[in-house]
């Protein structure tokens, strides 16, 4: 898996994480494999609705599904979460650099204003 996310991957990841239920599913599956039926018991929605949420997460690479007997087990993919976190850290760094540059310009302007 390359470290650089494509625009399509970024869109799928953040679309998937935009929903509170899907974020909760990811959090629950970070602790270990969970069956879809077990997950469905945690929410006030149908089994089919939970399956749809899991499918969105799977397309985003945030979880994987594995069939074991009659159950489908869902497992989080920490690597995808790490890559999304690294992307956010790069954005944070960019904005912090920009804010520092603006602070420097303002400080310079204030110094010039006092010299007059």
C-alpha positions in Angstrom: 0.0 0.0 0.0 1.6 3.3 -1.0 1.9 6.0 1.6 0.3 8.7 -0.6 -3.5 8.5 -0.8 -5.2 9.2 -4.1 -8.0 11.8 -4.2 -10.5 9.0 -4.7 -9.2 7.2 -1.6 -9.3 10.4 0.5 -12.9 11.0 -0.7 -14.0 7.5 0.2 -12.2 7.5 3.7 -13.6 10.9 4.8 -17.1 10.1 3.3 -17.1 6.9 5.3 -15.9 8.7 8.5 -18.5 11.5 8.1 -21.2 9.2 9.6 -21.3 8.7 13.4 -22.4 5.1 13.1 -19.6 4.2 10.7 -17.1 5.9 13.1 -18.5 3.8 15.9 -18.2 0.6 13.9 -14.5 1.4 13.2 -13.9 2.0 16.9 -15.7 -1.2 17.9 -13.7 -3.3 15.4 -10.4 -1.8 16.4 -10.7 -3.8 19.6 -11.0 -7.1 17.6 -13.2 -8.9 15.1 -16.9 -8.3 15.4 -19.7 -10.1 13.6 -22.1 -8.0 11.6 -25.0 -9.5 13.5 -23.2 -8.6 16.8 -22.7 -5.0 15.5 -26.3 -4.8 14.4 -27.5 -5.4 18.0 -25.7 -2.2 19.0 -27.8 0.1 16.8 -31.4 1.0 16.4 -31.4 0.0 12.7 -31.9 -3.1 10.6 -29.2 -5.7 10.0 -29.3 -4.7 6.3 -28.6 -1.0 7.3 -25.6 -2.1 9.3 -24.4 -4.2 6.4 -24.6 -1.1 4.2 -22.5 0.9 6.6 -19.9 -1.9 6.8 -19.8 -2.0 2.9 -19.1 1.8 2.8 -16.3 1.3 5.4 -14.9 -1.7 3.4 -14.9 0.3 0.1 -12.9 3.0 2.0 -10.4 0.4 3.2 -11.2 1.1 6.8 -12.5 -2.4 7.6 -12.3 -5.9 6.0 -14.9 -8.6 6.1 -14.1 -12.3 6.4 -16.7 -15.1 6.4 -16.3 -17.7 9.1 -19.0 -20.3 8.9 -22.3 -18.5 8.9 -20.9 -15.3 10.3 -19.2 -12.3 8.6 -16.6 -10.9 10.8 -15.5 -7.3 10.5 -12.0 -6.1 11.3 -10.6 -2.6 11.3 -7.6 -1.7 9.1 -5.4 0.5 11.3 -3.1 1.2 8.4 -5.8 3.1 6.5 -6.5 5.1 9.7 -2.8 5.8 10.1 -2.6 7.0 6.5 -5.6 9.3 6.9 -4.1 10.7 10.1 -0.8 11.4 8.3 -2.7 13.3 5.7 -4.4 15.4 8.4 -1.1 16.0 10.1 0.3 17.4 6.8 -2.6 19.7 6.5 -2.2 20.8 10.1 1.5 21.5 9.4 0.7 23.5 6.3 -1.8 25.7 8.2 0.4 26.2 11.2 3.2 27.3 8.8 0.8 29.7 7.1 -0.4 31.1 10.5 3.2 31.6 11.6 3.9 33.5 8.4 0.9 35.7 8.9 2.0 36.4 12.5 5.4 37.4 11.2 4.0 39.8 8.7 1.7 41.3 11.4 4.5 41.7 13.8 6.6 43.4 11.2 3.8 45.7 10.4 3.4 46.6 14.1 7.1 47.3 14.4 7.0 49.5 11.3 4.0 51.3 12.7 5.8 52.1 16.0 8.8 53.5 14.1 6.8 56.3 12.5 
